[in-house]
């Protein structure tokens, strides 16, 4: 990307998890070269820990934790307004903040450009998620396939689809994989774990056992289980049965093979030493395909919408553990890969040209229209108020009475209480809830 010759534009990114912070911050850098970046982390169950933020490796000029109401107040009080605001949030939070911003900036002739999108593969809640994002000036689609689907949804309900802008995932990169190249390391198989796919402990134990079995049957290989978060941390989705917990049980019951390891860290760095990437439906598959690394999407638990691997039909990458144990090396279909925005053909450098051009045009405009989401008290009177209330906003986007504010509690006490509450929540999800479910099945 060529260096910017203009004054760095001010960009704010509001994110609610480590993966969305990564997407939002990198998207900001793709659409606004060398931005002055302020990060806001939406307070909740998945607010990233300092370790998770370090692992993402994206730096901001400032970074602080806020509620939705605190963020809206910051947008109102900024002496020097932002040029662009990136909402890297779950759909309901995007919708709430859009209505809040519409109220906050009501009557302003000049306001920041609002950008949103998706962190990875969109394989569920397509219509619901898109309509919750409607109202942003730019809704980024990570591929031509997604752009067509997004426009069809908006047009199908009579909503303006001009915000949909094709680009790619902002974190693709790394050196292309060279099959057969000599390496000063063992052949490496990496399983990219997901927090919520598959969901049941039995299915997760099955996948872990098959991975360990692969390590035992191929002692000359290095087999890595790539984990997203450590016990007690949360990411975009809730992880009730961490693989670390399952692995500890196996370790105590006979040990794990010496060529099997659990690893953390930046996914790109792990892919630097990967010869075969295996997953159910992780976005890591797209990162691997971008680098032409052999990539396997598992069919062992079925090809199902609930697993997300149905998204990869037509890719030629759907295989089972039995096939992988027999040394199958999937070769992705080039046409499918190109349609999915993976840009393995070298065109990735220009994938964000259209988004940069659109955002630049909106920033330069003398006037922007008021934010106007499809969902309103008129179109969704039984749905919208609930979404807004979760973030302490009234149906008109204004803060509800008693909404938390940064100046109402002592800072140190507030931080201690938050950490304790978040720890209790995570303990409940990973320890207490599974026990209660087992008791209910007796």
ABEGO torsion letter per residue (X at the ends): XBBBABBBBBBBBBBABAAAAAAAAAAAAAABBGBBBBBBBBBEAABBBAAAAAAAGBBBABBBBBBAAAAAAAAAABABBBABBBBBBBAAAAAAAAAAAAAAABGBABBBBBBBEBABBBABGAAAAAAAABGBABBBBABAAAAAAAAAAAAAAGBBAAABBBBBBAABEEBBBBBGBBBABBBBBBBBBBAAOBABAAAAAAAAAAAAAAAAABAABBBBBBBABBBGBBBABBBABBAAAAAAAAAAAGEBBAABBBBBEBAAAAAAABABBBBAABAAAAAAAAAGBBBBBBAAAEBBAAAGAAAABGAGABBBAAAAAAGBBBBBBAAAAAAAGAGAAGAAAAAAAAAAAAAAAAAABABBBBBBBABBAAABAAAAAAAAAAAGBBAAGBBBBGBBBAAABBAAAAAAAAAAAAAAAAAAAAAAAAAAAAAAAX
